[in-house]
Amino acid sequence: MRELFEEGLGLSPLDPNESARQSARAPQRKRFYERAAAKPVEDGFAIVLDDKPVRTPSRNTLAAPIQEIAAAIAAEWNAQQDVIDPLTMPMTRLANSVIDGVVGRVDAVADDIAKYFGSDLLFYRAGHPEGLVAREAAHWDPVLLWTAETLGAHFILAEGIVHVRQPDQAIAAARAALPSDPWAIAALHVVTTLTGSALLALALMLGRLTPDEVWAAAHVDEDWNVAQWGLDEEVAARRAARLVDFKAAAVVLEAKRSRLG
């Protein structure tokens, strides 16, 4: 399995877009097993193929701490047909990234997410037309209000794309809400990079927004343009590919939140 995934998240754990591009160039291997399953082990659930453990690109055991996550990974392996296609296995790629690239590097991943608190998507608003201004406000203002009330992080809005320095106190308050668990921080990073908003990612992680609400909020401007000018097939294809990784990250965040709550 190593050659299938080592050019993907195994070596570049923090960029789902690059992972997908590299996985597309990786060689495909014929399916050689009858059944995948999640097997209970000491620290969680290991993924096994015909009762043989799967290894990550760095030769670690492919496993998850929660049964729901492990079951989703096993389901990807069971869904493979004649050949194993990493592009259809976002949970496996995310697991590889956590195990090989995020464990032991949680602070570095959190720091990378925290950079978005200085230039989050939700801060920069259109000045016109009125319809777009209203749509951004409807999707984004409730998140900013929740951020202020729940996290104590009060951010500054701006019109256009000119950078506005955010208060250090607001950034620190939002940074304090980031998790220390490697699975949660990795999933949060995926959502952040795919949406351009660490605040939307936090709202998803903490249950303030559903995955559908987050995805819609992240694409307000794009959907407005589609409504005005029509659908661009290439843009739609890229968005569909990003959605695959987004949904995998959402599964992890939901599983972790359910376990805590």
C-alpha positions as protocol buffer text, in pm:
chain_id: "A"
residue {
  index: 1
  type: MET
  ca { x: 0 y: 0 z: 0 }
}
residue {
  index: 2
  type: ARG
  ca { x: 290 y: 234 z: 56 }
}
residue {
  index: 3
  type: GLU
  ca { x: 331 y: 336 z: -307 }
}
residue {
  index: 4
  type: LEU
  ca { x: -36 y: 426 z: -331 }
}
residue {
  index: 5
  type: PHE
  ca { x: -34 y: 686 z: -54 }
}
residue {
  index: 6
  type: GLU
  ca { x: 323 y: 797 z: 13 }
}
residue {
  index: 7
  type: GLU
  ca { x: 300 y: 1081 z: -240 }
}
residue {
  index: 8
  type: GLY
  ca { x: -25 y: 1197 z: -85 }
}
residue {
  index: 9
  type: LEU
  ca { x: -102 y: 1295 z: 270 }
}
residue {
  index: 10
  type: GLY
  ca { x: 171 y: 1070 z: 403 }
}
residue {
  index: 11
  type: LEU
  ca { x: 435 y: 1320 z: 292 }
}
residue {
  index: 12
  type: SER
  ca { x: 228 y: 1638 z: 269 }
}
residue {
  index: 13
  type: PRO
  ca { x: -16 y: 1609 z: 559 }
}
residue {
  index: 14
  type: LEU
  ca { x: -149 y: 1962 z: 573 }
}
residue {
  index: 15
  type: ASP
  ca { x: -268 y: 2033 z: 219 }
}
residue {
  index: 16
  type: PRO
  ca { x: -567 y: 1828 z: 101 }
}
residue {
  index: 17
  type: ASN
  ca { x: -559 y: 1990 z: -243 }
}
residue {
  index: 18
  type: GLU
  ca { x: -196 y: 1894 z: -302 }
}
residue {
  index: 19
  type: SER
  ca { x: -263 y: 1552 z: -157 }
}
residue {
  index: 20
  type: ALA
  ca { x: -539 y: 1491 z: -408 }
}
residue {
  index: 21
  type: ARG
  ca { x: -320 y: 1607 z: -697 }
}
residue {
  index: 22
  type: GLN
  ca { x: -34 y: 1382 z: -593 }
}
residue {
  index: 23
  type: SER
  ca { x: -261 y: 1087 z: -527 }
}
residue {
  index: 24
  type: ALA
  ca { x: -394 y: 1122 z: -880 }
}
residue {
  index: 25
  type: ARG
  ca { x: -40 y: 1067 z: -1009 }
}
residue {
  index: 26
  type: ALA
  ca { x: 24 y: 768 z: -783 }
}
residue {
  index: 27
  type: PRO
  ca { x: 13 y: 418 z: -939 }
}
residue {
  index: 28
  type: GLN
  ca { x: -306 y: 220 z: -883 }
}
residue {
  index: 29
  type: ARG
  ca { x: -296 y: -132 z: -751 }
}
residue {
  index: 30
  type: LYS
  ca { x: -545 y: -410 z: -811 }
}
residue {
  index: 31
  type: ARG
  ca { x: -766 y: -501 z: -520 }
}
residue {
  index: 32
  type: PHE
  ca { x: -611 y: -804 z: -354 }
}
residue {
  index: 33
  type: TYR
  ca { x: -827 y: -857 z: -44 }
}
residue {
  index: 34
  type: GLU
  ca { x: -1176 y: -985 z: 23 }
}
residue {
  index: 35
  type: ARG
  ca { x: -1285 y: -768 z: 313 }
}
residue {
  index: 36
  type: ALA
  ca { x: -1172 y: -471 z: 520 }
}
residue {
  index: 37
  type: ALA
  ca { x: -1271 y: -427 z: 883 }
}
residue {
  index: 38
  type: ALA
  ca { x: -1204 y: -220 z: 1194 }
}
residue {
  index: 39
  type: LYS
  ca { x: -1044 y: -442 z: 1458 }
}
residue {
  index: 40
  type: PRO
  ca { x: -1037 y: -337 z: 1825 }
}
residue {
  index: 41
  type: VAL
  ca { x: -684 y: -282 z: 1956 }
}
residue {
  index: 42
  type: GLU
  ca { x: -539 y: -130 z: 2271 }
}
residue {
  index: 43
  type: ASP
  ca { x: -559 y: 234 z: 2160 }
}
residue {
  index: 44
  type: GLY
  ca { x: -861 y: 221 z: 1932 }
}
residue {
  index: 45
  type: PHE
  ca { x: -944 y: 36 z: 1612 }
}
residue {
  index: 46
  type: ALA
  ca { x: -696 y: -85 z: 1352 }
}
residue {
  index: 47
  type: ILE
  ca { x: -787 y: -125 z: 986 }
}
residue {
  index: 48
  type: VAL
  ca { x: -730 y: -481 z: 864 }
}
residue {
  index: 49
  type: LEU
  ca { x: -757 y: -639 z: 520 }
}
residue {
  index: 50
  type: ASP
  ca { x: -850 y: -1005 z: 556 }
}
residue {
  index: 51
  type: ASP
  ca { x: -735 y: -969 z: 918 }
}
residue {
  index: 52
  type: LYS
  ca { x: -393 y: -831 z: 818 }
}
residue {
  index: 53
  type: PRO
  ca { x: -311 y: -478 z: 943 }
}
residue {
  index: 54
  type: VAL
  ca { x: -279 y: -190 z: 698 }
}
residue {
  index: 55
  type: ARG
  ca { x: 30 y: 31 z: 725 }
}
residue {
  index: 56
  type: THR
  ca { x: 65 y: 401 z: 659 }
}
residue {
  index: 57
  type: PRO
  ca { x: 334 y: 531 z: 420 }
}
residue {
  index: 58
  type: SER
  ca { x: 568 y: 563 z: 720 }
}
residue {
  index: 59
  type: ARG
  ca { x: 494 y: 203 z: 820 }
}
residue {
  index: 60
  type: ASN
  ca { x: 278 y: 289 z: 1119 }
}
residue {
  index: 61
  type: THR
  ca { x: -40 y: 96 z: 1187 }
}
residue {
  index: 62
  type: LEU
  ca { x: -342 y: 251 z: 1017 }
}
residue {
  index: 63
  type: ALA
  ca { x: -582 y: 295 z: 1308 }
}
residue {
  index: 64
  type: ALA
  ca { x: -831 y: 539 z: 1456 }
}
residue {
  index: 65
  type: PRO
  ca { x: -919 y: 618 z: 1817 }
}
residue {
  index: 66
  type: ILE
  ca { x: -1297 y: 607 z: 1761 }
}
residue {
  index: 67
  type: GLN
  ca { x: -1500 y: 325 z: 1609 }
}
residue {
  index: 68
  type: GLU
  ca { x: -1704 y: 556 z: 1384 }
}
residue {
  index: 69
  type: ILE
  ca { x: -1390 y: 692 z: 1221 }
}
residue {
  index: 70
  type: ALA
  ca { x: -1235 y: 348 z: 1181 }
}
residue {
  index: 71
  type: ALA
  ca { x: -1557 y: 213 z: 1032 }
}
residue {
  index: 72
  type: ALA
  ca { x: -1562 y: 495 z: 776 }
}
residue {
  index: 73
  type: ILE
  ca { x: -1203 y: 415 z: 678 }
}
residue {
  index: 74
  type: ALA
  ca { x: -1281 y: 44 z: 644 }
}
residue {
  index: 75
  type: ALA
  ca { x: -1586 y: 129 z: 434 }
}
residue {
  index: 76
  type: GLU
  ca { x: -1361 y: 310 z: 185 }
}
residue {
  index: 77
  type: TRP
  ca { x: -1148 y: -2 z: 144 }
}
residue {
  index: 78
  type: ASN
  ca { x: -1457 y: -218 z: 101 }
}
residue {
  index: 79
  type: ALA
  ca { x: -1593 y: 21 z: -162 }
}
residue {
  index: 80
  type: GLN
  ca { x: -1290 y: -23 z: -389 }
}
residue {
  index: 81
  type: GLN
  ca { x: -1362 y: -222 z: -702 }
}
residue {
  index: 82
  type: ASP
  ca { x: -1105 y: -373 z: -938 }
}
residue {
  index: 83
  type: VAL
  ca { x: -832 y: -125 z: -844 }
}
residue {
  index: 84
  type: ILE
  ca { x: -759 y: 80 z: -532 }
}
residue {
  index: 85
  type: ASP
  ca { x: -806 y: 450 z: -605 }
}
residue {
  index: 86
  type: PRO
  ca { x: -671 y: 684 z: -330 }
}
residue {
  index: 87
  type: LEU
  ca { x: -878 y: 972 z: -469 }
}
residue {
  index: 88
  type: THR
  ca { x: -1191 y: 793 z: -351 }
}
residue {
  index: 89
  type: MET
  ca { x: -1047 y: 736 z: -3 }
}
residue {
  index: 90
  type: PRO
  ca { x: -1039 y: 1073 z: 178 }
}
residue {
  index: 91
  type: MET
  ca { x: -1076 y: 917 z: 523 }
}
residue {
  index: 92
  type: THR
  ca { x: -774 y: 696 z: 462 }
}
residue {
  index: 93
  type: ARG
  ca { x: -568 y: 987 z: 334 }
}
residue {
  index: 94
  type: LEU
  ca { x: -668 y: 1198 z: 634 }
}
residue {
  index: 95
  type: ALA
  ca { x: -580 y: 912 z: 870 }
}
residue {
  index: 96
  type: ASN
  ca { x: -238 y: 878 z: 705 }
}
residue {
  index: 97
  type: SER
  ca { x: -180 y: 1247 z: 755 }
}
residue {
  index: 98
  type: VAL
  ca { x: -274 y: 1235 z: 1122 }
}
residue {
  index: 99
  type: ILE
  ca { x: -67 y: 930 z: 1206 }
}
residue {
  index: 100
  type: ASP
  ca { x: 243 y: 1012 z: 1000 }
}
residue {
  index: 101
  type: GLY
  ca { x: 239 y: 1392 z: 997 }
}
residue {
  index: 102
  type: VAL
  ca { x: 33 y: 1544 z: 1277 }
}
residue {
  index: 103
  type: VAL
  ca { x: 98 y: 1330 z: 1585 }
}
residue {
  index: 104
  type: GLY
  ca { x: 382 y: 1507 z: 1762 }
}
residue {
  index: 105
  type: ARG
  ca { x: 325 y: 1826 z: 1560 }
}
residue {
  index: 106
  type: VAL
  ca { x: -7 y: 1948 z: 1697 }
}
residue {
  index: 107
  type: ASP
  ca { x: 129 y: 2290 z: 1795 }
}
residue {
  index: 108
  type: ALA
  ca { x: 270 y: 2349 z: 1448 }
}
residue {
  index: 109
  type: VAL
  ca { x: -63 y: 2261 z: 1289 }
}
residue {
  index: 110
  type: ALA
  ca { x: -248 y: 2486 z: 1534 }
}
residue {
  index: 111
  type: ASP
  ca { x: -10 y: 2771 z: 1452 }
}
residue {
  index: 112
  type: ASP
  ca { x: -85 y: 2725 z: 1083 }
}
residue {
  index: 113
  type: ILE
  ca { x: -460 y: 2742 z: 1149 }
}
residue {
  index: 114
  type: ALA
  ca { x: -415 y: 3046 z: 1373 }
}
residue {
  index: 115
  type: LYS
  ca { x: -271 y: 3243 z: 1080 }
}
residue {
  index: 116
  type: TYR
  ca { x: -625 y: 3256 z: 939 }
}
residue {
  index: 117
  type: PHE
  ca { x: -744 y: 3450 z: 1243 }
}
residue {
  index: 118
  type: GLY
  ca { x: -556 y: 3745 z: 1103 }
}
residue {
  index: 119
  type: SER
  ca { x: -715 y: 3734 z: 758 }
}
residue {
  index: 120
  type: ASP
  ca { x: -1023 y: 3512 z: 776 }
}
residue {
  index: 121
  type: LEU
  ca { x: -1267 y: 3494 z: 487 }
}
residue {
  index: 122
  type: LEU
  ca { x: -1545 y: 3632 z: 705 }
}
residue {
  index: 123
  type: PHE
  ca { x: -1368 y: 3963 z: 769 }
}
residue {
  index: 124
  type: TYR
  ca { x: -1363 y: 4095 z: 413 }
}
residue {
  index: 125
  type: ARG
  ca { x: -1696 y: 4207 z: 274 }
}
residue {
  index: 126
  type: ALA
  ca { x: -1825 y: 4320 z: -61 }
}
residue {
  index: 127
  type: GLY
  ca { x: -1936 y: 4683 z: -87 }
}
residue {
  index: 128
  type: HIS
  ca { x: -2186 y: 4607 z: -363 }
}
residue {
  index: 129
  type: PRO
  ca { x: -2418 y: 4484 z: -506 }
}
residue {
  index: 130
  type: GLU
  ca { x: -2672 y: 4496 z: -226 }
}
residue {
  index: 131
  type: GLY
  ca { x: -2780 y: 4137 z: -280 }
}
residue {
  index: 132
  type: LEU
  ca { x: -2429 y: 4002 z: -226 }
}
residue {
  index: 133
  type: VAL
  ca { x: -2372 y: 4229 z: 74 }
}
residue {
  index: 134
  type: ALA
  ca { x: -2690 y: 4097 z: 232 }
}
residue {
  index: 135
  type: ARG
  ca { x: -2604 y: 3736 z: 156 }
}
residue {
  index: 136
  type: GLU
  ca { x: -2257 y: 3765 z: 311 }
}
residue {
  index: 137
  type: ALA
  ca { x: -2407 y: 3925 z: 620 }
}
residue {
  index: 138
  type: ALA
  ca { x: -2672 y: 3654 z: 653 }
}
residue {
  index: 139
  type: HIS
  ca { x: -2416 y: 3373 z: 640 }
}
residue {
  index: 140
  type: TRP
  ca { x: -2121 y: 3535 z: 816 }
}
residue {
  index: 141
  type: ASP
  ca { x: -2251 y: 3778 z: 1079 }
}
residue {
  index: 142
  type: PRO
  ca { x: -2405 y: 3507 z: 1302 }
}
residue {
  index: 143
  type: VAL
  ca { x: -2070 y: 3327 z: 1312 }
}
residue {
  index: 144
  type: LEU
  ca { x: -1886 y: 3644 z: 1412 }
}
residue {
  index: 145
  type: LEU
  ca { x: -2146 y: 3716 z: 1680 }
}
residue {
  index: 146
  type: TRP
  ca { x: -2110 y: 3361 z: 1812 }
}
residue {
  index: 147
  type: THR
  ca { x: -1731 y: 3397 z: 1808 }
}
residue {
  index: 148
  type: ALA
  ca { x: -1753 y: 3714 z: 2015 }
}
residue {
  index: 149
  type: GLU
  ca { x: -2007 y: 3579 z: 2263 }
}
residue {
  index: 150
  type: THR
  ca { x: -1871 y: 3226 z: 2300 }
}
residue {
  index: 151
  type: LEU
  ca { x: -1497 y: 3266 z: 2253 }
}
residue {
  index: 152
  type: GLY
  ca { x: -1455 y: 3629 z: 2356 }
}
residue {
  index: 153
  type: ALA
  ca { x: -1292 y: 3703 z: 2019 }
}
residue {
  index: 154
  type: HIS
  ca { x: -1401 y: 4039 z: 1873 }
}
residue {
  index: 155
  type: PHE
  ca { x: -1277 y: 4086 z: 1516 }
}
residue {
  index: 156
  type: ILE
  ca { x: -1279 y: 4387 z: 1283 }
}
residue {
  index: 157
  type: LEU
  ca { x: -1456 y: 4383 z: 945 }
}
residue {
  index: 158
  type: ALA
  ca { x: -1334 y: 4550 z: 628 }
}
residue {
  index: 159
  type: GLU
  ca { x: -1475 y: 4630 z: 287 }
}
residue {
  index: 160
  type: GLY
  ca { x: -1281 y: 4499 z: -9 }
}
residue {
  index: 161
  type: ILE
  ca { x: -947 y: 4321 z: 9 }
}
residue {
  index: 162
  type: VAL
  ca { x: -726 y: 4573 z: 189 }
}
residue {
  index: 163
  type: HIS
  ca { x: -572 y: 4397 z: 487 }
}
residue {
  index: 164
  type: VAL
  ca { x: -691 y: 4502 z: 831 }
}
residue {
  index: 165
  type: ARG
  ca { x: -485 y: 4413 z: 1136 }
}
residue {
  index: 166
  type: GLN
  ca { x: -693 y: 4216 z: 1384 }
}
residue {
  index: 167
  type: PRO
  ca { x: -663 y: 4274 z: 1760 }
}
residue {
  index: 168
  type: ASP
  ca { x: -406 y: 4050 z: 1926 }
}
residue {
  index: 169
  type: GLN
  ca { x: -659 y: 3975 z: 2201 }
}
residue {
  index: 170
  type: ALA
  ca { x: -913 y: 3845 z: 1949 }
}
residue {
  index: 171
  type: ILE
  ca { x: -655 y: 3624 z: 1779 }
}
residue {
  index: 172
  type: ALA
  ca { x: -538 y: 3487 z: 2113 }
}
residue {
  index: 173
  type: ALA
  ca { x: -894 y: 3413 z: 2224 }
}
residue {
  index: 174
  type: ALA
  ca { x: -971 y: 3223 z: 1905 }
}
residue {
  index: 175
  type: ARG
  ca { x: -634 y: 3044 z: 1919 }
}
residue {
  index: 176
  type: ALA
  ca { x: -718 y: 2920 z: 2269 }
}
residue {
  index: 177
  type: ALA
  ca { x: -1021 y: 2735 z: 2129 }
}
residue {
  index: 178
  type: LEU
  ca { x: -810 y: 2515 z: 1903 }
}
residue {
  index: 179
  type: PRO
  ca { x: -798 y: 2150 z: 2012 }
}
residue {
  index: 180
  type: SER
  ca { x: -489 y: 1963 z: 2126 }
}
residue {
  index: 181
  type: ASP
  ca { x: -606 y: 1629 z: 1987 }
}
residue {
  index: 182
  type: PRO
  ca { x: -419 y: 1537 z: 1666 }
}
residue {
  index: 183
  type: TRP
  ca { x: -727 y: 1401 z: 1488 }
}
residue {
  index: 184
  type: ALA
  ca { x: -938 y: 1705 z: 1568 }
}
residue {
  index: 185
  type: ILE
  ca { x: -666 y: 1956 z: 1479 }
}
residue {
  index: 186
  type: ALA
  ca { x: -592 y: 1779 z: 1151 }
}
residue {
  index: 187
  type: ALA
  ca { x: -960 y: 1776 z: 1053 }
}
residue {
  index: 188
  type: LEU
  ca { x: -992 y: 2139 z: 1159 }
}
residue {
  index: 189
  type: HIS
  ca { x: -694 y: 2227 z: 940 }
}
residue {
  index: 190
  type: VAL
  ca { x: -853 y: 2056 z: 640 }
}
residue {
  index: 191
  type: VAL
  ca { x: -1177 y: 2250 z: 687 }
}
residue {
  index: 192
  type: THR
  ca { x: -987 y: 2575 z: 734 }
}
residue {
  index: 193
  type: THR
  ca { x: -778 y: 2540 z: 420 }
}
residue {
  index: 194
  type: LEU
  ca { x: -1072 y: 2424 z: 207 }
}
residue {
  index: 195
  type: THR
  ca { x: -1303 y: 2705 z: 319 }
}
residue {
  index: 196
  type: GLY
  ca { x: -1054 y: 2984 z: 381 }
}
residue {
  index: 197
  type: SER
  ca { x: -1200 y: 3035 z: 727 }
}
residue {
  index: 198
  type: ALA
  ca { x: -1074 y: 2911 z: 1062 }
}
residue {
  index: 199
  type: LEU
  ca { x: -1385 y: 3063 z: 1220 }
}
residue {
  index: 200
  type: LEU
  ca { x: -1616 y: 2848 z: 1008 }
}
residue {
  index: 201
  type: ALA
  ca { x: -1400 y: 2549 z: 1098 }
}
residue {
  index: 202
  type: LEU
  ca { x: -1438 y: 2625 z: 1469 }
}
residue {
  index: 203
  type: ALA
  ca { x: -1813 y: 2671 z: 1427 }
}
residue {
  index: 204
  type: LEU
  ca { x: -1828 y: 2325 z: 1271 }
}
residue {
  index: 205
  type: MET
  ca { x: -1607 y: 2164 z: 1533 }
}
residue {
  index: 206
  type: LEU
  ca { x: -1808 y: 2310 z: 1821 }
}
residue {
  index: 207
  type: GLY
  ca { x: -2146 y: 2232 z: 1667 }
}
residue {
  index: 208
  type: ARG
  ca { x: -2254 y: 2590 z: 1594 }
}
residue {
  index: 209
  type: LEU
  ca { x: -2297 y: 2512 z: 1223 }
}
residue {
  index: 210
  type: THR
  ca { x: -2373 y: 2196 z: 1030 }
}
residue {
  index: 211
  type: PRO
  ca { x: -2140 y: 2080 z: 750 }
}
residue {
  index: 212
  type: ASP
  ca { x: -2390 y: 2200 z: 488 }
}
residue {
  index: 213
  type: GLU
  ca { x: -2411 y: 2543 z: 653 }
}
residue {
  index: 214
  type: VAL
  ca { x: -2033 y: 2574 z: 664 }
}
residue {
  index: 215
  type: TRP
  ca { x: -1995 y: 2472 z: 300 }
}
residue {
  index: 216
  type: ALA
  ca { x: -2262 y: 2720 z: 192 }
}
residue {
  index: 217
  type: ALA
  ca { x: -2106 y: 3000 z: 397 }
}
residue {
  index: 218
  type: ALA
  ca { x: -1766 y: 2931 z: 244 }
}
residue {
  index: 219
  type: HIS
  ca { x: -1906 y: 2968 z: -109 }
}
residue {
  index: 220
  type: VAL
  ca { x: -2133 y: 3272 z: -77 }
}
residue {
  index: 221
  type: ASP
  ca { x: -1937 y: 3476 z: -330 }
}
residue {
  index: 222
  type: GLU
  ca { x: -1890 y: 3185 z: -568 }
}
residue {
  index: 223
  type: ASP
  ca { x: -2259 y: 3095 z: -559 }
}
residue {
  index: 224
  type: TRP
  ca { x: -2351 y: 3457 z: -620 }
}
residue {
  index: 225
  type: ASN
  ca { x: -2134 y: 3462 z: -932 }
}
residue {
  index: 226
  type: VAL
  ca { x: -2286 y: 3136 z: -1052 }
}
residue {
  index: 227
  type: ALA
  ca { x: -2633 y: 3284 z: -1013 }
}
residue {
  index: 228
  type: GLN
  ca { x: -2529 y: 3590 z: -1214 }
}
residue {
  index: 229
  type: TRP
  ca { x: -2312 y: 3439 z: -1486 }
}
residue {
  index: 230
  type: GLY
  ca { x: -2377 y: 3068 z: -1493 }
}
residue {
  index: 231
  type: LEU
  ca { x: -2182 y: 2761 z: -1388 }
}
residue {
  index: 232
  type: ASP
  ca { x: -1819 y: 2709 z: -1488 }
}
residue {
  index: 233
  type: GLU
  ca { x: -1766 y: 2336 z: -1525 }
}
residue {
  index: 234
  type: GLU
  ca { x: -1399 y: 2342 z: -1425 }
}
residue {
  index: 235
  type: VAL
  ca { x: -1475 y: 2543 z: -1111 }
}
residue {
  index: 236
  type: ALA
  ca { x: -1759 y: 2305 z: -1028 }
}
residue {
  index: 237
  type: ALA
  ca { x: -1529 y: 2004 z: -1069 }
}
residue {
  index: 238
  type: ARG
  ca { x: -1267 y: 2151 z: -837 }
}
residue {
  index: 239
  type: ARG
  ca { x: -1534 y: 2234 z: -582 }
}
residue {
  index: 240
  type: ALA
  ca { x: -1672 y: 1880 z: -596 }
}
residue {
  index: 241
  type: ALA
  ca { x: -1323 y: 1740 z: -536 }
}
residue {
  index: 242
  type: ARG
  ca { x: -1272 y: 1969 z: -235 }
}
residue {
  index: 243
  type: LEU
  ca { x: -1610 y: 1865 z: -97 }
}
residue {
  index: 244
  type: VAL
  ca { x: -1493 y: 1505 z: -75 }
}
residue {
  index: 245
  type: ASP
  ca { x: -1212 y: 1598 z: 163 }
}
residue {
  index: 246
  type: PHE
  ca { x: -1436 y: 1842 z: 349 }
}
residue {
  index: 247
  type: LYS
  ca { x: -1690 y: 1571 z: 424 }
}
residue {
  index: 248
  type: ALA
  ca { x: -1419 y: 1338 z: 553 }
}
residue {
  index: 249
  type: ALA
  ca { x: -1294 y: 1607 z: 792 }
}
residue {
  index: 250
  type: ALA
  ca { x: -1651 y: 1674 z: 903 }
}
residue {
  index: 251
  type: VAL
  ca { x: -1695 y: 1305 z: 988 }
}
residue {
  index: 252
  type: VAL
  ca { x: -1389 y: 1320 z: 1214 }
}
residue {
  index: 253
  type: LEU
  ca { x: -1502 y: 1640 z: 1388 }
}
residue {
  index: 254
  type: GLU
  ca { x: -1851 y: 1502 z: 1446 }
}
residue {
  index: 255
  type: ALA
  ca { x: -1714 y: 1177 z: 1587 }
}
residue {
  index: 256
  type: LYS
  ca { x: -1480 y: 1362 z: 1822 }
}
residue {
  index: 257
  type: ARG
  ca { x: -1756 y: 1601 z: 1936 }
}
residue {
  index: 258
  type: SER
  ca { x: -1999 y: 1312 z: 1997 }
}
residue {
  index: 259
  type: ARG
  ca { x: -1741 y: 1134 z: 2207 }
}
residue {
  index: 260
  type: LEU
  ca { x: -1680 y: 1444 z: 2418 }
}
residue {
  index: 261
  type: GLY
  ca { x: -2042 y: 1546 z: 2448 }
}
